């Protein structure tokens, strides 16, 4: 199957043409049929001579329904631009073409309708001139009549040829199904429909609606029940459970998408838009604020989280106008904060230079073409901006991760990695006795995985029994009073090592303020979080106990096994997650990582 959306001015015969091709009524509402004007998305399909199926998304042409039109066109890989022979090119013809061009739609047909009412040649010539310079400049064109049937056989043949020229679909890729219609079926529950552009859906599988898991109860494609539906397809998904999606929400493959409330983007040429804007992507229309960064780049902030990837194309529009304001190409879905003077301009310059390592004009997997002559960020760009990312991070951001020598599937920018190695040497040198545990060093450097800390160790640093030292630095002893305070803490935690003392007790022991910092730097204690202090071997001892629990285990089970309170158990488990010692699952339970 392939899916094509209609586009064009109101009352130019889009629905009549779909009706003539399919024998189906695309206008679903009685009011639409009474008024003879499409006001909502319509859907119809037919078999082509080749045996493949074409499904149509029929969109309204009136300027008041531009949001609905964009919801239908947004996910479709091809478009059929319809111009009436007796009226020629009109306002919404141009506005729909502008939207398709900014979205990067390159495949389609130009269809001059009502060829029985007027000579189609003038309308065709004008339409051709309007297409010049756009992504759709070279699409085939033909004249038809949806009333008399003139030209319809040639149109059917052209649709078959169009299907042959579409790029291959990634049926193994992650699902992002933008909901364009949501309704409830008595006895079945909520049903979401949309255009599946990548991936495969299966009955019984779990998807995410935003960040909430939902179960697929059943599937239909073209009104036929199915156990499996592969892209590209029109699909209806029956969801199990108390869910309340709406148009513009997306069903997602779990763990494959990064939900973000901001993104750095490249704007299409022209004056950056201002004021209250709507971002149109897929079937979504989300209130958005814009902050120009210079060099044709901007930062967008969204009213709700969106599943975006590098290379995604979207539109910005002033909601008080029907015309599209500008197009955007997503460059970074985890943009860094901009706090220093000049940071915005520097970020704009960095974004403008993106893609040098990837090649100009290349596509991110599963996205439409980038702005011609402008590259998309590759892994090297994203690592230069973020310093350290996992392979999973890069994948959810929309970039293929290169091979990495780092453990745990991590990737680092070379300059950032050199800075971390220098910082590790400094924190070890600054420790009270020139020694620091791997866990303490990981915590002090803010690293997400202790395996990275181990990978940073190089001469003159040494590692012995989980403690990092320096070959060229004789350890300086801690003051006697501080050593005594640490000894008293060890004695108190000997039998119950996870019963963290209160802030008052730490003060009584002499382990507050600078003394606590010195004890942590010396690797004698571990500050799990503010007010929770344990001995430095607490992570190892905790994992030993947690491995005895049946997997997966809950926070309550961990608390009991560790003989402690939630005040200690929750931040300790979060630290173990960050150190790569435990893995948190979707439902909040955890498993212990494999022994390295």
C-alpha positions as CSV (number, residue, x, y, z in Angstrom):
1,X,0.0,0.0,0.0
2,X,1.0,3.6,-0.5
3,X,-0.7,6.7,0.9
4,X,-1.2,10.0,-0.9
5,X,-2.9,13.2,0.3
6,X,-4.9,15.6,-1.7
7,X,-4.1,19.3,-1.8
8,X,-5.6,22.3,-3.4
9,X,-8.1,25.2,-3.2
10,X,-11.6,24.7,-1.8
11,X,-14.2,23.4,-4.3
12,X,-11.7,22.4,-6.9
13,X,-13.0,18.8,-7.0
14,X,-10.6,16.9,-4.6
15,X,-13.3,14.8,-3.0
16,X,-15.1,14.3,-6.3
17,X,-11.9,13.0,-7.8
18,X,-11.3,10.6,-4.9
19,X,-14.9,9.4,-5.1
20,X,-14.5,8.7,-8.8
21,X,-11.3,6.8,-8.3
22,X,-12.4,4.7,-5.4
23,X,-16.1,4.5,-5.5
24,X,-16.1,5.5,-1.8
25,X,-17.4,8.6,-0.1
26,X,-14.5,10.4,1.5
27,X,-16.8,13.0,3.2
28,X,-17.7,11.3,6.4
29,X,-20.1,13.9,7.9
30,X,-23.6,14.6,6.7
31,X,-22.9,18.4,6.9
32,X,-20.0,17.9,4.4
33,X,-22.2,16.1,1.9
34,X,-25.0,18.7,2.4
35,X,-22.7,21.6,1.9
36,X,-20.5,20.0,-0.7
37,X,-17.4,21.1,1.2
38,X,-14.9,19.0,3.0
39,X,-14.4,20.2,6.6
40,X,-12.6,17.2,8.1
41,X,-10.1,14.6,6.9
42,X,-11.6,11.9,4.6
43,X,-10.2,8.5,3.8
44,X,-10.7,6.2,0.8
45,X,-8.8,3.5,-1.1
46,X,-8.7,1.4,-4.2
47,X,-6.7,-1.3,-5.9
48,X,-4.4,-0.3,-8.8
49,X,-3.8,-2.5,-11.9
50,X,-0.4,-3.6,-10.5
51,X,-2.3,-5.1,-7.5
52,X,-1.0,-2.6,-5.0
53,X,-3.4,-0.5,-3.0
54,X,-3.5,3.3,-2.9
55,X,-5.1,5.0,0.1
56,X,-6.2,8.7,-0.1
57,X,-6.2,11.2,2.7
58,X,-8.6,13.8,1.5
59,X,-8.1,17.2,3.1
60,X,-10.2,20.3,3.3
61,X,-9.3,23.2,1.0
62,X,-10.9,26.1,2.9
63,X,-8.6,28.5,4.6
64,X,-10.5,28.0,7.9
65,X,-9.4,24.4,8.0
66,X,-5.7,24.8,7.4
67,X,-4.8,23.0,10.7
68,X,-6.9,20.0,9.6
69,X,-5.3,20.1,6.2
70,X,-1.8,20.0,7.7
71,X,-2.8,17.2,10.0
72,X,-3.7,15.1,7.0
73,X,-0.7,16.0,4.8
74,X,1.9,16.0,7.5
75,X,2.6,12.2,7.7
76,X,2.0,11.5,4.0
77,X,4.9,10.7,1.6
78,X,3.2,11.9,-1.5
79,X,0.6,14.5,-2.6
80,X,-1.9,15.0,-5.4
81,X,-2.2,18.7,-6.1
82,X,-5.7,19.4,-7.6
83,X,-6.4,22.5,-9.6
84,X,-9.8,23.2,-11.3
85,X,-9.6,23.9,-15.1
86,X,-12.4,26.4,-14.9
87,X,-10.9,28.4,-12.0
88,X,-7.2,28.0,-12.3
89,X,-4.6,28.6,-9.6
90,X,-6.2,30.1,-6.4
91,X,-5.1,31.2,-3.0
92,X,-5.2,27.9,-1.2
93,X,-3.5,26.2,-4.1
94,X,-0.5,28.4,-3.4
95,X,-0.7,28.0,0.4
96,X,-1.0,24.2,0.1
97,X,1.9,24.0,-2.3
98,X,4.0,26.2,0.1
99,X,3.3,23.8,2.9
100,X,4.2,20.7,0.9
101,X,7.4,22.4,-0.3
102,X,8.5,23.3,3.2
103,X,7.7,19.8,4.4
104,X,10.0,18.4,1.8
105,X,7.3,16.4,-0.1
106,X,9.0,15.5,-3.4
107,X,6.6,12.9,-4.8
108,X,3.2,13.5,-6.2
109,X,1.0,14.3,-9.2
110,X,-0.5,17.5,-10.6
111,X,-4.1,16.9,-11.6
112,X,-6.2,19.4,-13.5
113,X,-9.9,18.6,-12.7
114,X,-13.1,19.7,-14.4
115,X,-11.6,19.2,-17.8
116,X,-15.2,18.7,-19.1
117,X,-16.0,22.4,-18.1
118,X,-13.0,24.3,-19.5
119,X,-9.8,23.8,-21.5
120,X,-7.3,22.5,-19.0
121,X,-4.2,23.9,-20.8
122,X,-4.2,27.4,-19.3
123,X,-4.7,26.0,-15.7
124,X,-2.0,23.4,-16.4
125,X,0.5,26.0,-17.7
126,X,-0.1,28.3,-14.7
127,X,0.2,25.5,-12.2
128,X,3.5,24.4,-13.9
129,X,4.9,27.9,-13.4
130,X,3.8,27.9,-9.8
131,X,5.5,24.6,-9.1
132,X,8.8,25.9,-10.6
133,X,11.5,26.1,-7.9
134,X,9.7,23.8,-5.4
135,X,10.3,20.2,-4.4
136,X,7.4,19.2,-6.7
137,X,8.6,21.0,-9.8
138,X,9.0,17.9,-11.9
139,X,6.0,15.8,-10.9
140,X,3.8,14.4,-13.7
141,X,0.7,16.3,-14.7
142,X,-2.6,15.3,-16.4
143,X,-6.1,16.5,-16.9
144,X,-9.2,14.6,-15.8
145,X,-12.9,15.0,-15.1
146,X,-14.3,13.3,-11.9
147,X,-17.8,13.6,-13.4
148,X,-17.4,12.2,-16.9
149,X,-14.4,9.9,-16.2
150,X,-12.2,11.7,-18.8
151,X,-8.5,10.9,-18.1
152,X,-9.2,8.7,-15.1
153,X,-7.5,5.6,-16.6
154,X,-4.4,7.6,-17.2
155,X,-4.5,8.9,-13.7
156,X,-4.7,5.3,-12.3
157,X,-1.7,4.4,-14.4
158,X,0.2,7.5,-13.1
159,X,-0.6,6.5,-9.6
160,X,1.0,3.1,-10.2
161,X,4.1,4.8,-11.6
162,X,4.2,7.1,-8.6
163,X,4.2,4.2,-6.3
164,X,7.1,2.7,-8.2
165,X,9.2,5.8,-7.6
166,X,8.6,6.2,-3.9
167,X,11.6,5.5,-1.6
168,X,11.6,2.1,0.2
169,X,9.9,2.0,3.5
170,X,11.8,1.1,6.7
171,X,9.5,-1.7,8.1
172,X,12.0,-2.5,10.8
173,X,12.3,1.1,12.1
174,X,10.6,2.5,15.2
175,X,6.9,3.4,15.0
176,X,5.7,7.0,15.3
177,X,2.0,6.9,14.4
178,X,0.5,10.4,14.5
179,X,-3.2,10.2,15.4
180,X,-5.4,12.0,12.8
181,X,-8.6,10.5,14.1
182,X,-9.7,9.3,17.5
183,X,-13.1,7.7,18.3
184,X,-14.7,5.1,20.7
185,X,-16.3,1.9,19.6
186,X,-18.8,0.4,22.0
187,X,-17.5,-2.8,23.5
188,X,-14.0,-2.3,22.1
189,X,-12.8,1.0,23.5
190,X,-10.6,3.8,22.0
191,X,-9.5,3.6,18.4
192,X,-6.7,5.8,16.9
193,X,-6.2,6.0,13.1
194,X,-3.2,7.4,11.3
195,X,-0.7,6.9,8.4
196,X,2.0,4.4,9.4
197,X,5.1,5.7,7.6
198,X,7.8,3.4,9.2
199,X,7.9,0.3,11.3
200,X,5.5,-2.6,12.0
201,X,2.5,-2.8,14.3
202,X,1.4,-6.1,15.9
203,X,-1.7,-6.9,17.9
204,X,-0.8,-7.4,21.6
205,X,2.3,-5.2,21.5
206,X,3.0,-2.4,23.9
207,X,3.4,1.2,22.6
208,X,3.8,4.5,24.3
209,X,1.3,7.3,24.1
210,X,3.6,10.1,25.1
211,X,5.4,8.5,28.0
212,X,2.6,6.2,29.1
213,X,2.5,2.6,28.1
214,X,-0.6,1.4,26.2
215,X,-1.4,-2.1,24.8
216,X,-2.6,-2.7,21.2
217,X,-5.9,-4.6,21.5
218,X,-6.4,-5.0,17.8
219,X,-5.6,-3.6,14.4
220,X,-7.4,-2.9,11.2
221,X,-6.2,-1.6,7.8
222,X,-8.7,-0.5,5.2
223,X,-11.5,-1.8,7.4
224,X,-10.0,-5.3,7.5
225,X,-8.8,-6.9,10.8
226,X,-5.1,-7.7,10.9
227,X,-2.6,-9.2,13.3
228,X,0.4,-7.3,11.7
229,X,0.5,-4.1,9.7
230,X,3.7,-2.9,8.1
231,X,4.5,0.6,6.7
232,X,3.4,2.3,4.6
233,X,-0.3,1.9,5.5
234,X,-3.4,3.5,6.8
235,X,-4.1,1.8,10.1
236,X,-6.7,1.8,12.9
237,X,-5.3,0.8,16.3
238,X,-7.7,-0.3,19.1
239,X,-6.1,0.5,22.4
240,X,-6.6,-1.3,25.7
241,X,-7.1,0.5,28.9
242,X,-8.3,3.9,30.2
243,X,-6.5,6.1,27.6
244,X,-7.7,9.4,26.1
245,X,-5.6,10.3,23.1
246,X,-6.5,13.1,20.7
247,X,-5.5,14.2,17.2
248,X,-1.9,15.2,17.2
249,X,-0.8,12.6,19.8
250,X,1.6,9.9,18.7
251,X,1.9,6.2,19.4
252,X,5.5,5.3,19.8
253,X,7.9,2.4,20.0
254,X,9.0,2.3,23.6
255,X,12.5,3.6,24.2
256,X,13.0,4.7,20.6
257,X,12.0,8.3,20.8
258,X,13.1,11.3,22.8
259,X,10.3,13.4,24.1
260,X,11.4,17.0,24.2
261,X,9.8,20.4,25.1
262,X,12.5,22.3,23.1
263,X,14.6,21.8,19.9
264,X,17.1,23.7,17.9
265,X,16.1,24.0,14.3
266,X,17.2,25.5,11.0
267,X,14.6,27.9,9.5
268,X,13.8,28.2,5.9
269,X,15.2,31.4,4.3
270,X,13.5,34.6,5.2
271,X,12.7,36.8,8.2
272,X,12.3,34.7,11.4
273,X,8.7,34.6,12.5
274,X,7.5,36.3,15.7
275,X,4.7,36.2,18.2
276,X,2.5,33.3,19.1
277,X,3.1,30.4,16.7
278,X,1.9,26.9,16.1
279,X,4.3,24.1,15.2
280,X,2.8,21.6,12.8
281,X,4.4,18.2,12.6
282,X,2.7,15.0,11.7
283,X,-0.9,15.6,12.7
284,X,0.1,17.8,15.7
285,X,-0.4,21.5,16.1
286,X,1.4,22.7,19.2
287,X,1.7,26.2,20.6
288,X,5.4,27.2,20.3
289,X,7.7,30.1,21.2
290,X,10.7,30.9,19.1
291,X,14.1,32.4,20.0
292,X,16.2,33.3,17.0
293,X,19.9,32.3,17.3
294,X,21.2,33.8,14.2
295,X,22.8,32.1,11.1
296,X,19.3,30.9,10.1
297,X,18.9,28.9,13.3
298,X,16.4,29.2,16.2
299,X,15.3,27.5,19.4
300,X,11.7,26.4,19.7
301,X,9.9,25.8,23.0
302,X,6.8,23.7,22.9
303,X,3.7,23.7,25.1
304,X,3.9,20.0,25.4
305,X,6.5,17.3,24.8
306,X,7.0,16.1,21.3
307,X,8.7,13.0,19.9
308,X,11.3,14.6,17.6
309,X,14.4,13.4,15.8
310,X,17.2,15.1,13.9
311,X,16.1,15.7,10.3
312,X,12.4,16.0,11.1
313,X,10.6,18.7,9.0
314,X,7.8,20.8,10.4
315,X,6.0,24.1,9.8
316,X,5.6,27.2,11.9
317,X,2.4,29.2,11.4
318,X,0.7,32.2,13.0
319,X,-2.6,30.8,14.1
320,X,-4.4,34.0,13.1
321,X,-3.5,33.5,9.5
322,X,-4.0,30.6,7.0
323,X,-0.6,31.0,5.4
324,X,2.3,29.0,6.6
325,X,5.0,31.3,8.1
326,X,8.1,29.2,7.7
327,X,9.5,25.7,7.6
328,X,12.0,24.1,10.0
329,X,14.4,21.3,10.0
330,X,15.2,19.8,13.4
331,X,18.9,19.8,14.3
332,X,19.0,19.0,18.0
333,X,16.3,17.6,20.3
334,X,18.4,18.0,23.5
335,X,19.6,21.6,23.2
336,X,22.0,22.9,25.8
337,X,21.0,25.7,28.1
338,X,22.0,29.2,27.0
339,X,23.0,31.3,30.0
340,X,26.2,33.1,29.2
341,X,26.4,36.3,27.2
342,X,26.9,35.5,23.6
343,X,25.9,31.9,24.0
344,X,22.9,32.2,21.6
345,X,25.1,33.6,18.8
346,X,27.7,30.9,19.4
347,X,25.1,28.2,19.3
348,X,23.6,29.6,16.0
349,X,27.1,29.5,14.5
350,X,27.6,25.9,15.7
351,X,24.2,24.8,14.2
352,X,25.0,26.5,10.9
353,X,28.2,24.5,10.7
354,X,26.4,21.2,11.4
355,X,26.7,18.4,8.9
356,X,30.3,18.9,7.8
357,X,31.1,15.4,9.1
358,X,28.0,13.9,7.6
359,X,27.8,15.4,4.1
360,X,25.6,18.3,3.0
361,X,22.0,17.6,2.2
362,X,21.9,14.1,3.5
363,X,18.8,12.7,5.2
364,X,18.5,11.4,8.7
365,X,17.0,7.9,8.6
366,X,13.3,8.0,8.1
367,X,13.0,11.7,7.4
368,X,12.3,13.8,4.4
369,X,15.1,15.7,2.6
370,X,17.0,18.4,4.4
371,X,17.2,21.9,3.0
372,X,19.3,21.4,-0.2
373,X,22.9,22.3,0.3
374,X,22.6,22.2,4.1
375,X,23.8,19.2,6.0
376,X,22.2,17.5,9.0
377,X,24.1,17.0,12.3
378,X,25.9,13.7,12.5
379,X,27.2,11.8,15.6
380,X,30.3,13.9,15.6
381,X,28.3,17.1,15.8
382,X,26.0,15.9,18.5
383,X,29.0,14.7,20.6
384,X,30.7,18.0,20.1
385,X,27.6,19.7,21.5
386,X,26.8,17.3,24.3
387,X,30.2,15.8,25.2
388,X,29.0,12.3,26.1
389,X,26.1,10.3,24.8
390,X,25.2,6.6,24.7
391,X,24.5,4.7,21.5
392,X,20.8,4.6,22.6
393,X,20.9,8.4,23.1
394,X,22.2,8.9,19.6
395,X,19.6,6.5,18.2
396,X,16.6,8.2,19.9
397,X,18.0,11.6,18.6
398,X,17.9,10.2,15.1
399,X,21.5,9.5,14.3
400,X,23.3,6.2,13.7
401,X,26.0,5.7,16.3
402,X,29.5,4.9,15.0
403,X,31.7,2.2,16.6
404,X,33.1,3.2,19.9
405,X,36.1,2.0,22.0
406,X,34.3,3.1,25.2
407,X,32.6,0.5,27.4
408,X,28.9,0.3,27.9
409,X,28.0,1.6,24.4
410,X,29.1,5.1,25.3
411,X,30.5,7.7,22.9
412,X,32.5,10.8,23.7
413,X,33.7,13.9,21.9
414,X,37.6,13.6,21.9
415,X,38.1,17.1,23.3
416,X,35.5,16.4,26.1
417,X,37.1,13.1,26.9
418,X,40.5,14.7,27.3
419,X,38.9,17.2,29.6
420,X,37.4,14.5,31.7
421,X,40.7,12.7,32.0
422,X,42.3,15.9,33.2
423,X,39.5,16.5,35.7
424,X,39.8,13.0,37.1
425,X,43.5,13.6,37.7
426,X,42.7,16.8,39.5
427,X,40.0,15.4,41.8
428,X,42.3,12.5,42.7
429,X,45.1,14.9,43.4
430,X,42.8,17.1,45.5
431,X,41.7,14.1,47.7
432,X,42.9,14.2,51.2
433,X,45.3,11.3,50.8
434,X,45.6,11.3,47.0
435,X,43.2,8.3,46.7
436,X,39.6,8.2,45.6
437,X,37.2,5.3,45.0
438,X,35.8,4.7,41.6
439,X,32.3,5.4,42.8
440,X,33.3,8.7,44.5
441,X,35.2,9.8,41.4
442,X,32.2,8.9,39.2
443,X,29.9,11.0,41.5
444,X,32.3,14.0,41.6
445,X,32.7,14.1,37.8
446,X,29.0,13.6,37.2
447,X,29.5,10.6,34.9
448,X,26.6,8.3,34.2
449,X,28.5,5.1,34.3
450,X,31.4,4.0,36.5
451,X,32.8,2.0,33.6
452,X,33.6,5.4,32.0
453,X,35.6,6.4,35.1
454,X,37.6,3.2,34.8
455,X,38.2,3.9,31.1
456,X,39.6,7.4,32.0
457,X,42.3,6.0,34.3
458,X,45.8,6.4,32.7
459,X,49.3,7.0,34.0
460,X,50.1,8.6,36.4
461,X,46.8,7.4,37.8
462,X,46.5,3.8,39.0
463,X,43.6,1.6,40.0
464,X,43.8,-1.0,42.8
465,X,40.9,-2.7,44.6
466,X,38.5,-0.1,43.3
467,X,40.6,2.9,44.5
468,X,42.2,5.4,42.2
469,X,45.6,6.7,43.2
470,X,48.6,8.5,41.7
471,X,52.0,6.9,41.2
472,X,53.8,10.2,41.5
473,X,52.0,11.5,44.5
474,X,52.6,10.3,48.1
475,X,49.3,10.2,49.9
476,X,48.9,12.9,52.5
477,X,47.3,11.6,55.7
478,X,44.0,13.0,56.9
479,X,44.0,14.9,60.1
480,X,43.8,12.7,63.2
481,X,40.5,14.2,64.3
482,X,38.9,13.4,60.9
483,X,40.3,9.9,60.8
484,X,38.8,9.3,64.2
485,X,35.4,10.7,63.0
486,X,35.5,8.3,60.0
487,X,36.4,5.4,62.3
488,X,33.4,6.2,64.6
489,X,31.1,6.2,61.5
490,X,32.5,2.9,60.4
491,X,31.8,1.4,63.8
492,X,28.2,2.7,63.8
493,X,27.5,1.3,60.3
494,X,29.3,-2.0,60.8
495,X,26.2,-4.1,61.4
496,X,23.7,-2.0,59.3
497,X,25.7,-0.3,56.6
498,X,22.7,1.4,55.0
499,X,21.3,3.2,58.0
500,X,22.6,6.6,57.0
501,X,23.1,8.9,60.0
502,X,21.0,12.0,60.3
503,X,22.4,15.4,59.6
504,X,22.5,16.1,63.4
505,X,24.5,12.9,64.0
506,X,27.0,13.7,61.2
507,X,27.6,17.0,62.9
508,X,28.1,15.3,66.3
509,X,30.6,13.0,64.6
510,X,32.5,15.9,63.1
511,X,31.6,15.0,59.5
512,X,29.9,18.1,58.3
513,X,30.9,21.0,56.0
514,X,34.5,20.9,55.0
515,X,35.3,17.8,56.9
516,X,32.6,15.9,55.0
517,X,34.0,17.1,51.7
518,X,37.5,16.1,52.7
519,X,36.3,12.6,53.8
520,X,34.5,12.1,50.5
521,X,37.5,13.3,48.4
522,X,39.6,10.8,50.4
523,X,37.2,8.1,49.4
524,X,36.3,7.3,53.0
525,X,32.6,8.1,52.6
526,X,30.1,8.4,49.8
527,X,27.6,11.3,49.7
528,X,24.7,9.7,48.0
529,X,22.6,12.9,48.1
530,X,22.2,15.8,50.4
531,X,21.8,14.4,53.9
532,X,22.5,10.7,53.0
533,X,26.1,9.7,53.7
534,X,27.3,6.1,53.6
535,X,30.7,4.4,53.5
536,X,32.5,4.3,50.2
537,X,31.9,0.6,49.7
538,X,28.1,1.0,50.0
539,X,27.4,0.5,46.2
540,X,29.3,-2.8,46.1
541,X,27.7,-4.1,49.3
542,X,24.2,-2.9,48.2
543,X,24.5,-4.8,44.8
544,X,25.6,-7.9,46.7
545,X,22.4,-7.9,48.6
546,X,20.2,-6.9,45.7
547,X,21.5,-9.8,43.6
548,X,19.9,-12.1,46.1
549,X,16.4,-10.7,45.3
550,X,14.2,-12.2,42.5
551,X,14.5,-10.0,39.5
552,X,13.0,-7.6,38.9
553,X,12.7,-6.1,42.4
554,X,10.7,-3.1,43.7
555,X,11.9,-0.2,45.8
556,X,10.1,-1.7,48.8
557,X,11.9,-5.1,48.3
558,X,15.2,-3.3,48.0
559,X,14.5,-1.3,51.2
560,X,13.8,-4.4,53.2
561,X,16.9,-6.2,51.8
562,X,19.1,-3.3,52.6
563,X,17.5,-2.8,56.1
564,X,17.0,0.9,55.6
565,X,14.4,3.6,54.9
566,X,13.0,5.1,51.7
567,X,15.1,8.2,52.5
568,X,18.2,6.2,51.8
569,X,16.9,3.4,49.5
570,X,15.5,5.7,46.8
571,X,18.6,7.9,46.2
572,X,20.9,5.0,46.6
573,X,19.0,3.0,43.9
574,X,19.1,6.1,41.7
575,X,22.9,6.3,42.2
576,X,23.2,2.6,41.3
577,X,21.2,3.3,38.1
578,X,23.6,6.1,37.2
579,X,26.6,3.9,38.0
580,X,25.3,1.2,35.7
581,X,25.0,-1.2,38.6
582,X,21.2,-1.5,38.3
583,X,18.7,-0.8,35.5
584,X,15.3,0.8,36.1
585,X,12.4,-0.6,34.1
586,X,9.3,1.2,32.8
587,X,7.2,0.2,35.9
588,X,9.8,1.4,38.4
589,X,11.2,-2.0,39.2
590,X,14.9,-2.8,38.8
591,X,17.3,-5.5,37.8
592,X,21.0,-5.8,38.7
593,X,23.4,-5.3,35.8
594,X,25.5,-8.2,34.6
595,X,28.8,-8.6,36.4
596,X,31.7,-7.0,34.5
